[in-house]
Amino acid sequence: MAASEGEEPKLLSGGNPQISKGDGDAPVQAYISAMPGWKQEVGQQLDALIERTVPDVRKAVRWNSPFYGVEGQGWFLSYHCFTRYIKVAFLYGVQLDPLPPVGSKDPNARYVHLHEDEELDEELLASWIRQAAEIPGWDGF
């Protein structure tokens, strides 16, 4: 069960915050605030980069992960905390150039893993975010 008002969110396996599903910025900010250790700062940077790159971005939390999308086009990006990294999922990442480096069982998705003490390559991430936001995304919820 997700945290109630005023309670600290539970961290699931790998340190991923358990956040109630919801639409808009507030549940995404609750997720980011609950990200453990160094991941919280990276989550803040990633969220700010997405907002700068896609000014009218839609946000939601589902399955204890933030999702980002474009109205009428679906969802293009999600991320999730694991023990040693943050997994950023480009839901239709096979259409991005260059391809994000990590493959998936889902033939459409590609990932990038963000690790502690690695500087974000904001230029490359912004390019992927921009491209992903311009193509039809996933409309799964």
C-alpha positions as YAML, in Angstrom:
chain: A
units: angstrom
residues:
- id: 1
  name: MET
  ca: [0.00, 0.00, 0.00]
- id: 2
  name: ALA
  ca: [1.32, 3.49, -0.86]
- id: 3
  name: ALA
  ca: [2.08, 6.12, 1.77]
- id: 4
  name: SER
  ca: [-0.79, 8.15, 3.20]
- id: 5
  name: GLU
  ca: [-0.72, 11.91, 3.64]
- id: 6
  name: GLY
  ca: [2.16, 12.84, 5.96]
- id: 7
  name: GLU
  ca: [3.80, 9.38, 5.94]
- id: 8
  name: GLU
  ca: [7.14, 8.62, 4.38]
- id: 9
  name: PRO
  ca: [6.74, 6.50, 1.24]
- id: 10
  name: LYS
  ca: [7.88, 2.91, 1.51]
- id: 11
  name: LEU
  ca: [10.88, 1.97, -0.61]
- id: 12
  name: LEU
  ca: [10.33, -1.17, -2.63]
- id: 13
  name: SER
  ca: [13.05, -3.57, -3.75]
- id: 14
  name: GLY
  ca: [16.00, -1.73, -5.25]
- id: 15
  name: GLY
  ca: [14.96, 1.45, -3.43]
- id: 16
  name: ASN
  ca: [12.11, 2.40, -5.76]
- id: 17
  name: PRO
  ca: [9.54, 4.63, -3.98]
- id: 18
  name: GLN
  ca: [6.00, 3.30, -3.61]
- id: 19
  name: ILE
  ca: [3.80, 6.22, -4.69]
- id: 20
  name: SER
  ca: [0.05, 6.11, -5.28]
- id: 21
  name: LYS
  ca: [-0.99, 6.42, -8.89]
- id: 22
  name: GLY
  ca: [-2.01, 9.90, -9.89]
- id: 23
  name: ASP
  ca: [-2.00, 12.43, -12.71]
- id: 24
  name: GLY
  ca: [-0.11, 15.71, -12.83]
- id: 25
  name: ASP
  ca: [3.05, 17.14, -11.34]
- id: 26
  name: ALA
  ca: [2.25, 16.48, -7.65]
- id: 27
  name: PRO
  ca: [2.59, 12.67, -7.67]
- id: 28
  name: VAL
  ca: [5.75, 12.93, -9.79]
- id: 29
  name: GLN
  ca: [7.25, 15.39, -7.30]
- id: 30
  name: ALA
  ca: [6.26, 13.05, -4.44]
- id: 31
  name: TYR
  ca: [8.09, 10.24, -6.23]
- id: 32
  name: ILE
  ca: [11.20, 12.38, -6.78]
- id: 33
  name: SER
  ca: [11.19, 13.54, -3.14]
- id: 34
  name: ALA
  ca: [11.11, 9.91, -2.04]
- id: 35
  name: MET
  ca: [13.96, 8.77, -4.30]
- id: 36
  name: PRO
  ca: [16.77, 7.59, -2.01]
- id: 37
  name: GLY
  ca: [20.21, 9.19, -1.75]
- id: 38
  name: TRP
  ca: [21.91, 10.45, -4.89]
- id: 39
  name: LYS
  ca: [18.95, 9.35, -7.03]
- id: 40
  name: GLN
  ca: [16.81, 12.23, -5.74]
- id: 41
  name: GLU
  ca: [19.12, 14.89, -7.20]
- id: 42
  name: VAL
  ca: [19.31, 13.02, -10.51]
- id: 43
  name: GLY
  ca: [15.51, 12.71, -10.52]
- id: 44
  name: GLN
  ca: [15.22, 16.47, -10.02]
- id: 45
  name: GLN
  ca: [17.66, 17.12, -12.87]
- id: 46
  name: LEU
  ca: [15.86, 14.69, -15.17]
- id: 47
  name: ASP
  ca: [12.43, 16.18, -14.39]
- id: 48
  name: ALA
  ca: [13.72, 19.73, -15.00]
- id: 49
  name: LEU
  ca: [15.39, 18.66, -18.28]
- id: 50
  name: ILE
  ca: [12.15, 17.06, -19.49]
- id: 51
  name: GLU
  ca: [10.16, 20.20, -18.58]
- id: 52
  name: ARG
  ca: [12.65, 22.46, -20.40]
- id: 53
  name: THR
  ca: [12.69, 20.21, -23.47]
- id: 54
  name: VAL
  ca: [8.91, 19.58, -23.64]
- id: 55
  name: PRO
  ca: [7.27, 22.65, -22.04]
- id: 56
  name: ASP
  ca: [3.69, 21.26, -22.16]
- id: 57
  name: VAL
  ca: [4.66, 17.81, -20.90]
- id: 58
  name: ARG
  ca: [2.00, 15.72, -19.14]
- id: 59
  name: LYS
  ca: [3.00, 13.81, -16.03]
- id: 60
  name: ALA
  ca: [1.60, 10.86, -14.11]
- id: 61
  name: VAL
  ca: [2.68, 8.11, -11.74]
- id: 62
  name: ARG
  ca: [1.70, 4.54, -12.53]
- id: 63
  name: TRP
  ca: [3.18, 1.29, -11.24]
- id: 64
  name: ASN
  ca: [5.44, 3.29, -8.88]
- id: 65
  name: SER
  ca: [7.13, 5.09, -11.78]
- id: 66
  name: PRO
  ca: [6.80, 8.61, -13.21]
- id: 67
  name: PHE
  ca: [5.56, 8.83, -16.79]
- id: 68
  name: TYR
  ca: [5.91, 11.78, -19.17]
- id: 69
  name: GLY
  ca: [3.77, 12.34, -22.24]
- id: 70
  name: VAL
  ca: [2.28, 14.71, -24.76]
- id: 71
  name: GLU
  ca: [-1.47, 15.39, -24.80]
- id: 72
  name: GLY
  ca: [-3.08, 13.41, -27.61]
- id: 73
  name: GLN
  ca: [0.13, 11.49, -28.41]
- id: 74
  name: GLY
  ca: [0.58, 9.19, -25.41]
- id: 75
  name: TRP
  ca: [3.50, 8.59, -23.05]
- id: 76
  name: PHE
  ca: [7.09, 8.68, -24.25]
- id: 77
  name: LEU
  ca: [9.30, 8.24, -21.16]
- id: 78
  name: SER
  ca: [9.30, 6.65, -17.72]
- id: 79
  name: TYR
  ca: [11.91, 5.91, -15.09]
- id: 80
  name: HIS
  ca: [12.39, 3.59, -12.12]
- id: 81
  name: CYS
  ca: [14.94, 3.29, -9.30]
- id: 82
  name: PHE
  ca: [17.10, 0.20, -9.03]
- id: 83
  name: THR
  ca: [19.80, -0.48, -6.46]
- id: 84
  name: ARG
  ca: [22.73, 0.79, -8.54]
- id: 85
  name: TYR
  ca: [21.07, 3.02, -11.15]
- id: 86
  name: ILE
  ca: [17.98, 4.79, -12.43]
- id: 87
  name: LYS
  ca: [16.53, 3.09, -15.50]
- id: 88
  name: VAL
  ca: [15.14, 5.65, -17.96]
- id: 89
  name: ALA
  ca: [12.78, 4.01, -20.43]
- id: 90
  name: PHE
  ca: [12.10, 5.54, -23.82]
- id: 91
  name: LEU
  ca: [8.88, 3.69, -24.60]
- id: 92
  name: TYR
  ca: [9.44, 3.88, -28.37]
- id: 93
  name: GLY
  ca: [13.20, 4.24, -28.13]
- id: 94
  name: VAL
  ca: [13.89, 2.10, -31.19]
- id: 95
  name: GLN
  ca: [12.89, 5.15, -33.25]
- id: 96
  name: LEU
  ca: [15.52, 7.43, -31.67]
- id: 97
  name: ASP
  ca: [18.83, 8.40, -33.23]
- id: 98
  name: PRO
  ca: [21.28, 7.44, -31.88]
- id: 99
  name: LEU
  ca: [19.64, 4.47, -30.18]
- id: 100
  name: PRO
  ca: [19.66, 4.58, -26.38]
- id: 101
  name: PRO
  ca: [22.26, 2.01, -25.31]
- id: 102
  name: VAL
  ca: [20.24, -0.66, -23.46]
- id: 103
  name: GLY
  ca: [17.82, -3.00, -25.21]
- id: 104
  name: SER
  ca: [14.58, -4.40, -23.83]
- id: 105
  name: LYS
  ca: [12.34, -7.47, -24.01]
- id: 106
  name: ASP
  ca: [9.81, -5.00, -25.43]
- id: 107
  name: PRO
  ca: [10.87, -4.63, -29.07]
- id: 108
  name: ASN
  ca: [9.91, -0.92, -29.07]
- id: 109
  name: ALA
  ca: [11.61, 0.22, -25.85]
- id: 110
  name: ARG
  ca: [15.20, 1.29, -25.24]
- id: 111
  name: TYR
  ca: [16.81, 2.29, -21.96]
- id: 112
  name: VAL
  ca: [19.60, 4.37, -20.55]
- id: 113
  name: HIS
  ca: [20.93, 3.68, -17.05]
- id: 114
  name: LEU
  ca: [21.96, 6.66, -14.91]
- id: 115
  name: HIS
  ca: [24.59, 5.78, -12.29]
- id: 116
  name: GLU
  ca: [25.92, 7.56, -9.23]
- id: 117
  name: ASP
  ca: [28.90, 9.87, -9.90]
- id: 118
  name: GLU
  ca: [28.15, 10.02, -13.64]
- id: 119
  name: GLU
  ca: [27.39, 13.43, -15.00]
- id: 120
  name: LEU
  ca: [24.18, 13.59, -17.01]
- id: 121
  name: ASP
  ca: [24.79, 14.05, -20.71]
- id: 122
  name: GLU
  ca: [22.04, 16.67, -20.90]
- id: 123
  name: GLU
  ca: [22.59, 17.34, -24.60]
- id: 124
  name: LEU
  ca: [22.12, 13.68, -25.56]
- id: 125
  name: LEU
  ca: [19.24, 13.16, -23.12]
- id: 126
  name: ALA
  ca: [17.50, 16.32, -24.39]
- id: 127
  name: SER
  ca: [17.89, 15.08, -27.97]
- id: 128
  name: TRP
  ca: [16.29, 11.73, -27.08]
- id: 129
  name: ILE
  ca: [13.53, 13.46, -25.07]
- id: 130
  name: ARG
  ca: [12.78, 15.87, -27.93]
- id: 131
  name: GLN
  ca: [12.67, 13.06, -30.50]
- id: 132
  name: ALA
  ca: [10.56, 10.82, -28.26]
- id: 133
  name: ALA
  ca: [8.04, 13.61, -27.60]
- id: 134
  name: GLU
  ca: [7.58, 14.16, -31.34]
- id: 135
  name: ILE
  ca: [6.56, 10.60, -32.19]
- id: 136
  name: PRO
  ca: [3.31, 8.90, -31.20]
- id: 137
  name: GLY
  ca: [3.79, 7.40, -27.75]
- id: 138
  name: TRP
  ca: [2.29, 4.62, -25.67]
- id: 139
  name: ASP
  ca: [-1.38, 5.08, -24.77]
- id: 140
  name: GLY
  ca: [-1.60, 2.25, -22.24]
- id: 141
  name: PHE
  ca: [-3.52, 4.18, -19.56]
...
